[in-house]
Amino acid sequence: MKLVLKILFVAGAILIAAYIVPGITIEAFWPTAILASIIFGILNTTIKPILKLITLPINFITLGLFTFVINAWVFWTLTFIEGVSVKSFISALLGSIIVSIVKLLTDSLTQKKKL
């Protein structure tokens, strides 16, 4: 149930990013945004850690700011899904920031509180 909620929230965040950021378009919530959310989650858990490890020296020099570039690249890979369009790197960067903020809020709401 928790996984389904996370997928729905990230799909909503992708739609919010498409609404706010010019240059990002999503055709429909179902199946485009849901599929984008699932693929975004898979890429974040598999490819992103590898990229962070490979770019560790650059990340160290830039004090972690290169992570934004990695996040934008992962967001930009969603353009391989039919119905998703990201026009520029800046659009991908802004979209990834919006999705990250919504994902952070979602994670904080869905985690069990320890006493």
PyRosetta script that sets phi, psi and omega in degrees:
from pyrosetta import init, pose_from_sequence

init()
pose = pose_from_sequence("MKLVLKILFVAGAILIAAYIVPGITIEAFWPTAILASIIFGILNTTIKPILKLITLPINFITLGLFTFVINAWVFWTLTFIEGVSVKSFISALLGSIIVSIVKLLTDSLTQKKKL")
pose.set_psi(1, -40.8)
pose.set_omega(1, -179.7)
pose.set_phi(2, -63.5)
pose.set_psi(2, -39.3)
pose.set_omega(2, 179.0)
pose.set_phi(3, -65.1)
pose.set_psi(3, -41.2)
pose.set_omega(3, 178.8)
pose.set_phi(4, -63.5)
pose.set_psi(4, -41.5)
pose.set_omega(4, 177.6)
pose.set_phi(5, -62.9)
pose.set_psi(5, -42.3)
pose.set_omega(5, 178.6)
pose.set_phi(6, -63.1)
pose.set_psi(6, -42.4)
pose.set_omega(6, 178.6)
pose.set_phi(7, -62.1)
pose.set_psi(7, -43.3)
pose.set_omega(7, 179.8)
pose.set_phi(8, -65.9)
pose.set_psi(8, -40.8)
pose.set_omega(8, 179.3)
pose.set_phi(9, -66.6)
pose.set_psi(9, -40.9)
pose.set_omega(9, 178.4)
pose.set_phi(10, -67.9)
pose.set_psi(10, -37.9)
pose.set_omega(10, 175.7)
pose.set_phi(11, -62.1)
pose.set_psi(11, -41.0)
pose.set_omega(11, 175.6)
pose.set_phi(12, -64.4)
pose.set_psi(12, -38.3)
pose.set_omega(12, 178.4)
pose.set_phi(13, -65.5)
pose.set_psi(13, -37.6)
pose.set_omega(13, 177.2)
pose.set_phi(14, -65.2)
pose.set_psi(14, -39.8)
pose.set_omega(14, 176.8)
pose.set_phi(15, -66.2)
pose.set_psi(15, -38.8)
pose.set_omega(15, 176.8)
pose.set_phi(16, -63.2)
pose.set_psi(16, -43.1)
pose.set_omega(16, 178.0)
pose.set_phi(17, -61.6)
pose.set_psi(17, -39.4)
pose.set_omega(17, 178.9)
pose.set_phi(18, -67.1)
pose.set_psi(18, -32.4)
pose.set_omega(18, 179.4)
pose.set_phi(19, -74.8)
pose.set_psi(19, -38.4)
pose.set_omega(19, -174.4)
pose.set_phi(20, -85.1)
pose.set_psi(20, -44.5)
pose.set_omega(20, -171.5)
pose.set_phi(21, -91.2)
pose.set_psi(21, 121.6)
pose.set_omega(21, 173.8)
pose.set_phi(22, -69.5)
pose.set_psi(22, 138.6)
pose.set_omega(22, -179.0)
pose.set_phi(23, 105.1)
pose.set_psi(23, -8.5)
pose.set_omega(23, 175.6)
pose.set_phi(24, -114.2)
pose.set_psi(24, 125.2)
pose.set_omega(24, 176.7)
pose.set_phi(25, -130.5)
pose.set_psi(25, 138.1)
pose.set_omega(25, 176.3)
pose.set_phi(26, -125.9)
pose.set_psi(26, 129.0)
pose.set_omega(26, -176.4)
pose.set_phi(27, -67.5)
pose.set_psi(27, -49.5)
pose.set_omega(27, -174.6)
pose.set_phi(28, -153.4)
pose.set_psi(28, 160.4)
pose.set_omega(28, 177.6)
pose.set_phi(29, -68.8)
pose.set_psi(29, -47.0)
pose.set_omega(29, 179.8)
pose.set_phi(30, -111.7)
pose.set_psi(30, 127.1)
pose.set_omega(30, -1.6)
pose.set_phi(31, -96.4)
pose.set_psi(31, -3.6)
pose.set_omega(31, -170.0)
pose.set_phi(32, -63.1)
pose.set_psi(32, -53.9)
pose.set_omega(32, -177.2)
pose.set_phi(33, -67.6)
pose.set_psi(33, -36.2)
pose.set_omega(33, 178.5)
pose.set_phi(34, -65.5)
pose.set_psi(34, -45.7)
pose.set_omega(34, 178.4)
pose.set_phi(35, -63.1)
pose.set_psi(35, -41.4)
pose.set_omega(35, 177.5)
pose.set_phi(36, -61.8)
pose.set_psi(36, -39.5)
pose.set_omega(36, 179.3)
pose.set_phi(37, -64.8)
pose.set_psi(37, -42.0)
pose.set_omega(37, 179.9)
pose.set_phi(38, -66.1)
pose.set_psi(38, -46.0)
pose.set_omega(38, -179.8)
pose.set_phi(39, -66.3)
pose.set_psi(39, -38.9)
pose.set_omega(39, 176.9)
pose.set_phi(40, -59.9)
pose.set_psi(40, -42.2)
pose.set_omega(40, 177.8)
pose.set_phi(41, -65.4)
pose.set_psi(41, -41.2)
pose.set_omega(41, 178.6)
pose.set_phi(42, -64.2)
pose.set_psi(42, -44.4)
pose.set_omega(42, 179.4)
pose.set_phi(43, -64.8)
pose.set_psi(43, -38.1)
pose.set_omega(43, 180.0)
pose.set_phi(44, -67.0)
pose.set_psi(44, -30.1)
pose.set_omega(44, -178.4)
pose.set_phi(45, -91.7)
pose.set_psi(45, -18.5)
pose.set_omega(45, -177.8)
pose.set_phi(46, -110.1)
pose.set_psi(46, -56.3)
pose.set_omega(46, -172.7)
pose.set_phi(47, -81.7)
pose.set_psi(47, -40.5)
pose.set_omega(47, -175.3)
pose.set_phi(48, -59.0)
pose.set_psi(48, -44.0)
pose.set_omega(48, 177.5)
pose.set_phi(49, -62.1)
pose.set_psi(49, -36.1)
pose.set_omega(49, 178.0)
pose.set_phi(50, -65.9)
pose.set_psi(50, -43.9)
pose.set_omega(50, 178.1)
pose.set_phi(51, -63.2)
pose.set_psi(51, -39.2)
pose.set_omega(51, 178.2)
pose.set_phi(52, -64.3)
pose.set_psi(52, -37.8)
pose.set_omega(52, 178.7)
pose.set_phi(53, -68.1)
pose.set_psi(53, -43.2)
pose.set_omega(53, -179.6)
pose.set_phi(54, -65.2)
pose.set_psi(54, -39.3)
pose.set_omega(54, -176.6)
pose.set_phi(55, -94.9)
pose.set_psi(55, 19.0)
pose.set_omega(55, -178.7)
pose.set_phi(56, -56.1)
pose.set_psi(56, -43.4)
pose.set_omega(56, 178.5)
pose.set_phi(57, -62.4)
pose.set_psi(57, -41.3)
pose.set_omega(57, 178.3)
pose.set_phi(58, -65.7)
pose.set_psi(58, -40.9)
pose.set_omega(58, 177.9)
pose.set_phi(59, -62.9)
pose.set_psi(59, -37.9)
pose.set_omega(59, 178.8)
pose.set_phi(60, -66.1)
pose.set_psi(60, -43.8)
pose.set_omega(60, -179.4)
pose.set_phi(61, -65.5)
pose.set_psi(61, -38.5)
pose.set_omega(61, -177.9)
pose.set_phi(62, -90.4)
pose.set_psi(62, 9.9)
pose.set_omega(62, 178.9)
pose.set_phi(63, 58.9)
pose.set_psi(63, 36.7)
pose.set_omega(63, 176.3)
pose.set_phi(64, 89.6)
pose.set_psi(64, -4.6)
pose.set_omega(64, -177.7)
pose.set_phi(65, -70.0)
pose.set_psi(65, -21.0)
pose.set_omega(65, 178.4)
pose.set_phi(66, -67.5)
pose.set_psi(66, -17.0)
pose.set_omega(66, 175.5)
pose.set_phi(67, -59.5)
pose.set_psi(67, -33.4)
pose.set_omega(67, 176.9)
pose.set_phi(68, -62.3)
pose.set_psi(68, -37.3)
pose.set_omega(68, 178.3)
pose.set_phi(69, -65.6)
pose.set_psi(69, -42.4)
pose.set_omega(69, 178.7)
pose.set_phi(70, -63.5)
pose.set_psi(70, -44.7)
pose.set_omega(70, 178.5)
pose.set_phi(71, -61.0)
pose.set_psi(71, -41.8)
pose.set_omega(71, 179.2)
pose.set_phi(72, -64.8)
pose.set_psi(72, -39.8)
pose.set_omega(72, 178.9)
pose.set_phi(73, -64.2)
pose.set_psi(73, -42.8)
pose.set_omega(73, 178.5)
pose.set_phi(74, -62.6)
pose.set_psi(74, -41.1)
pose.set_omega(74, 178.3)
pose.set_phi(75, -65.8)
pose.set_psi(75, -38.3)
pose.set_omega(75, -177.8)
pose.set_phi(76, -67.4)
pose.set_psi(76, -27.7)
pose.set_omega(76, 179.3)
pose.set_phi(77, -66.3)
pose.set_psi(77, -14.7)
pose.set_omega(77, 177.0)
pose.set_phi(78, -66.5)
pose.set_psi(78, -13.6)
pose.set_omega(78, 179.8)
pose.set_phi(79, -68.4)
pose.set_psi(79, -12.1)
pose.set_omega(79, 175.7)
pose.set_phi(80, -73.3)
pose.set_psi(80, -13.4)
pose.set_omega(80, 176.8)
pose.set_phi(81, -83.3)
pose.set_psi(81, 132.1)
pose.set_omega(81, 178.6)
pose.set_phi(82, -66.9)
pose.set_psi(82, 127.5)
pose.set_omega(82, -178.7)
pose.set_phi(83, 104.0)
pose.set_psi(83, -6.6)
pose.set_omega(83, 177.6)
pose.set_phi(84, -112.7)
pose.set_psi(84, 131.3)
pose.set_omega(84, 179.9)
pose.set_phi(85, -135.8)
pose.set_psi(85, 128.1)
pose.set_omega(85, 174.5)
pose.set_phi(86, -125.4)
pose.set_psi(86, 115.8)
pose.set_omega(86, -170.8)
pose.set_phi(87, -76.5)
pose.set_psi(87, -38.0)
pose.set_omega(87, -173.9)
pose.set_phi(88, -142.1)
pose.set_psi(88, 169.4)
pose.set_omega(88, 178.5)
pose.set_phi(89, -66.5)
pose.set_psi(89, -36.7)
pose.set_omega(89, 179.0)
pose.set_phi(90, -63.6)
pose.set_psi(90, -40.7)
pose.set_omega(90, 176.5)
pose.set_phi(91, -62.0)
pose.set_psi(91, -42.5)
pose.set_omega(91, 177.9)
pose.set_phi(92, -64.0)
pose.set_psi(92, -39.3)
pose.set_omega(92, 178.9)
pose.set_phi(93, -63.8)
pose.set_psi(93, -48.1)
pose.set_omega(93, 179.7)
pose.set_phi(94, -65.6)
pose.set_psi(94, -39.7)
pose.set_omega(94, 177.9)
pose.set_phi(95, -63.8)
pose.set_psi(95, -40.6)
pose.set_omega(95, 179.7)
pose.set_phi(96, -68.0)
pose.set_psi(96, -33.5)
pose.set_omega(96, 177.3)
pose.set_phi(97, -66.5)
pose.set_psi(97, -43.0)
pose.set_omega(97, 179.2)
pose.set_phi(98, -63.9)
pose.set_psi(98, -45.3)
pose.set_omega(98, 179.4)
pose.set_phi(99, -63.9)
pose.set_psi(99, -38.8)
pose.set_omega(99, 179.1)
pose.set_phi(100, -64.4)
pose.set_psi(100, -40.8)
pose.set_omega(100, 179.0)
pose.set_phi(101, -64.8)
pose.set_psi(101, -46.5)
pose.set_omega(101, 179.3)
pose.set_phi(102, -64.8)
pose.set_psi(102, -39.2)
pose.set_omega(102, 178.5)
pose.set_phi(103, -64.9)
pose.set_psi(103, -39.1)
pose.set_omega(103, 176.9)
pose.set_phi(104, -62.7)
pose.set_psi(104, -45.0)
pose.set_omega(104, 178.4)
pose.set_phi(105, -64.3)
pose.set_psi(105, -40.6)
pose.set_omega(105, 178.9)
pose.set_phi(106, -64.0)
pose.set_psi(106, -44.7)
pose.set_omega(106, 179.3)
pose.set_phi(107, -62.5)
pose.set_psi(107, -38.3)
pose.set_omega(107, -179.8)
pose.set_phi(108, -70.5)
pose.set_psi(108, -29.2)
pose.set_omega(108, 179.1)
pose.set_phi(109, -81.0)
pose.set_psi(109, -30.9)
pose.set_omega(109, -175.8)
pose.set_phi(110, -90.7)
pose.set_psi(110, -11.1)
pose.set_omega(110, 179.5)
pose.set_phi(111, -77.6)
pose.set_psi(111, 143.9)
pose.set_omega(111, 176.4)
pose.set_phi(112, -75.7)
pose.set_psi(112, 139.2)
pose.set_omega(112, 179.0)
pose.set_phi(113, -85.1)
pose.set_psi(113, 131.1)
pose.set_omega(113, 178.3)
pose.set_phi(114, -97.7)
pose.set_psi(114, 137.0)
pose.set_omega(114, 178.6)
pose.set_phi(115, -102.6)
pose.dump_pdb("model.pdb")
